[in-house]
Amino acid sequence: MKMRQSLNQFESAFEQNKVLEQRRREQLRQRAANRSRERRVVRSQQEGKVRFSVLAVCLTATVGVVTVAMFEALTLLMT
């Protein structure tokens, strides 16, 4: 009788540990997915900042070149 009770206790403890392990693994999987998503968002924001900076520099350079070209053309027309 004690042997069966001991075996039943062992089986129930094993089942409880199994359920706890499954929950823990699922939580770890979820945390890893969240970290991955967060890294992807941060990387995307950084790339966006770099692209915006390059665009701003290109527009500024274009404005400078066009301004110089216009004044050069104007001086050619005036002479």
QUIHUTA-V521041 format. One record per pair of residues at least 24 apart in sequence whose C-alpha atoms are under 6 Angstrom apart, sorted by the first residue. I is the first residue (numbers start at 1). J is the second residue. If there is no record, write none. Layout:
[[I | J] [I | J]]
//
This chain:
none
//
